[in-house]
């Protein structure tokens, strides 16, 4: 996939690009301190096949070094349960963003304490199943949530920590707004 673009001219950086032998791709793009509006339009480059796109955003994010991540994929077999790998944010007050692509979806569960932001069913020949789920931590602690699905299929997933600009110990300083980009596609 090429770098995603938007109608406001933001330039997105890639945190990682994962590929599973089963043909699932997962790219996590982000922009620290973006220009935003309520009428943003996003475009996927590289003529992705079966593309699924989710755009999430938060205010109160650190101006630099704001994104930490771990990811995994489910090799050549189908599964109904998988974990992304353990991630411990460097700072307190992080927002944990859990994203996964599974051929069918939707997910039954995203793990203890995680709330779904988006949980979409795949559309055969059009798009893969996708979910994003979030958890805002107080004190930084290791997290390795378990996602589950009713139907077994191939999976690729990531757990990302979004670091806040400041944290006083009294609660989250992050709030939802346009900020990050999740992209997946099936191989041709």
C-alpha positions as CSV (number, residue, x, y, z in Angstrom):
1,X,0.0,0.0,0.0
2,X,1.1,3.5,-0.7
3,X,0.9,6.2,2.0
4,X,-2.7,7.3,2.7
5,X,-3.6,10.9,2.0
6,X,-6.3,13.3,3.2
7,X,-7.9,16.4,1.8
8,X,-6.1,18.6,4.3
9,X,-2.6,17.7,3.2
10,X,-1.5,15.8,6.3
11,X,1.5,13.5,5.7
12,X,1.2,10.2,7.6
13,X,4.1,8.2,9.0
14,X,4.1,4.4,9.1
15,X,4.5,2.8,12.4
16,X,4.6,-0.7,10.9
17,X,3.5,-2.8,8.0
18,X,2.6,-6.4,8.7
19,X,1.9,-9.2,6.3
20,X,0.6,-12.7,7.0
21,X,1.3,-15.7,4.7
22,X,-2.5,-16.0,4.3
23,X,-2.7,-12.6,2.4
24,X,-3.7,-10.2,5.1
25,X,-1.9,-6.9,5.3
26,X,-2.0,-4.5,8.2
27,X,-0.5,-1.0,8.1
28,X,-0.7,1.5,11.0
29,X,-0.3,5.1,9.9
30,X,-0.3,8.1,12.2
31,X,0.1,11.8,12.3
32,X,1.2,13.8,15.4
33,X,-0.4,17.2,15.6
34,X,-2.5,16.9,12.4
35,X,-4.6,19.5,10.7
36,X,-8.2,18.4,11.2
37,X,-11.8,19.2,10.3
38,X,-15.2,17.5,10.6
39,X,-15.2,17.0,6.8
40,X,-12.0,15.1,6.3
41,X,-11.7,12.7,3.3
42,X,-9.1,9.9,3.3
43,X,-7.8,8.1,0.2
44,X,-6.0,4.8,0.1
45,X,-3.1,4.5,-2.4
46,X,-1.7,1.5,-4.3
47,X,-5.0,0.2,-5.6
48,X,-5.7,-2.0,-2.5
49,X,-7.9,-5.1,-3.1
50,X,-10.6,-5.7,-0.4
51,X,-9.6,-2.6,1.5
52,X,-10.9,-1.8,4.9
53,X,-10.1,1.6,6.4
54,X,-10.7,2.9,9.9
55,X,-9.7,6.4,11.0
56,X,-9.4,7.2,14.7
57,X,-8.2,10.3,16.4
58,X,-7.5,11.8,19.8
59,X,-6.6,15.1,21.3
60,X,-4.2,15.5,24.2
61,X,-1.6,13.3,22.5
62,X,2.2,13.9,23.0
63,X,3.7,16.1,20.3
64,X,6.4,13.5,19.5
65,X,7.2,9.9,20.2
66,X,3.5,9.4,20.8
67,X,3.1,5.9,19.3
68,X,4.4,2.5,20.6
69,X,3.3,-0.8,19.2
70,X,3.4,-4.6,19.0
71,X,1.7,-6.8,16.5
72,X,1.3,-10.4,15.5
73,X,-0.4,-12.5,12.8
74,X,-1.9,-15.9,12.7
75,X,0.3,-17.7,10.1
76,X,-1.4,-20.3,7.9
77,X,-4.3,-21.5,10.0
78,X,-7.7,-20.2,11.0
79,X,-8.4,-19.3,14.6
80,X,-11.2,-18.0,16.8
81,X,-8.9,-16.5,19.5
82,X,-5.6,-14.6,19.3
83,X,-3.4,-12.1,21.3
84,X,-1.2,-9.4,19.8
85,X,1.7,-9.7,22.2
86,X,2.4,-7.9,25.5
87,X,2.9,-4.1,25.4
88,X,3.8,-1.9,28.4
89,X,3.5,1.8,27.6
90,X,6.5,4.0,28.7
91,X,4.1,6.6,30.3
92,X,1.1,6.5,32.6
93,X,-2.3,7.5,31.1
94,X,-1.8,5.8,27.7
95,X,-4.6,4.9,25.4
96,X,-4.3,1.4,24.2
97,X,-5.6,1.0,20.6
98,X,-6.2,-2.6,19.7
99,X,-6.9,-3.3,16.0
100,X,-7.4,-6.6,14.2
101,X,-8.4,-7.8,10.7
102,X,-10.1,-11.2,10.4
103,X,-11.6,-12.5,7.2
104,X,-15.1,-12.8,8.5
105,X,-15.5,-10.8,11.7
106,X,-17.1,-9.3,13.7
107,X,-15.3,-10.0,16.9
108,X,-17.1,-11.5,19.9
109,X,-14.7,-9.9,22.4
110,X,-11.7,-7.6,22.4
111,X,-10.4,-8.5,25.8
112,X,-11.0,-7.4,29.4
113,X,-11.5,-3.7,29.8
114,X,-11.4,-2.9,26.1
115,X,-14.4,-1.2,24.5
116,X,-15.2,-1.5,20.8
117,X,-15.0,1.6,18.8
118,X,-15.7,-0.2,15.5
119,X,-16.6,-3.9,14.9
120,X,-17.3,-4.6,11.3
121,X,-18.2,-7.8,9.5
122,X,-16.2,-8.7,6.4
123,X,-17.9,-8.5,3.0
124,X,-16.8,-11.4,0.7
125,X,-15.0,-10.1,-2.3
126,X,-15.1,-6.5,-1.0
127,X,-13.6,-6.0,2.5
128,X,-12.1,-7.9,5.4
129,X,-13.6,-7.9,9.0
130,X,-12.1,-5.2,11.2
131,X,-12.3,-4.0,14.8
132,X,-10.7,-1.3,16.8
133,X,-11.1,-1.3,20.6
134,X,-9.7,1.0,23.2
135,X,-8.6,1.1,26.9
136,X,-7.3,4.1,28.7
137,X,-4.8,3.1,31.4
138,X,-4.1,4.9,34.6
139,X,-0.7,3.6,35.7
140,X,1.3,2.0,32.9
141,X,0.9,-1.7,33.0
142,X,1.5,-4.7,30.6
143,X,-1.4,-5.5,28.4
144,X,-2.0,-8.4,26.1
145,X,-5.7,-8.7,25.3
146,X,-7.4,-11.7,23.8
147,X,-9.7,-11.1,20.8
148,X,-12.3,-13.8,20.0
149,X,-14.5,-14.6,17.0
150,X,-17.4,-16.9,16.5
151,X,-16.1,-18.0,13.1
152,X,-12.5,-19.3,12.6
153,X,-10.5,-17.4,10.0
154,X,-7.0,-15.9,9.5
155,X,-6.1,-12.9,11.6
156,X,-3.5,-10.1,11.8
157,X,-3.6,-7.7,14.7
158,X,-1.7,-4.9,16.6
159,X,-1.8,-3.3,20.0
160,X,-0.7,0.3,19.9
161,X,-0.1,2.7,22.9
162,X,-0.9,6.4,22.2
163,X,1.0,8.4,24.8
164,X,-0.6,11.5,26.3
165,X,0.9,15.0,26.3
166,X,0.6,15.0,30.1
167,X,-0.8,12.8,32.9
168,X,-1.6,14.0,36.4
169,X,-2.7,10.7,37.8
170,X,-6.2,11.9,38.1
171,X,-7.6,10.5,34.8
172,X,-7.3,10.4,31.1
173,X,-6.3,13.6,29.2
174,X,-6.9,12.0,25.8
175,X,-10.2,12.4,24.0
176,X,-11.4,11.2,20.6
177,X,-10.8,13.2,17.5
178,X,-9.2,12.5,14.1
179,X,-5.7,11.2,14.6
180,X,-4.7,7.7,13.4
181,X,-5.3,5.5,10.4
182,X,-5.6,1.7,10.2
183,X,-5.5,0.0,6.8
184,X,-5.8,-3.6,5.7
185,X,-6.2,-5.3,2.4
186,X,-6.3,-8.8,1.0
187,X,-3.5,-9.9,-1.3
188,X,-4.5,-10.1,-5.0
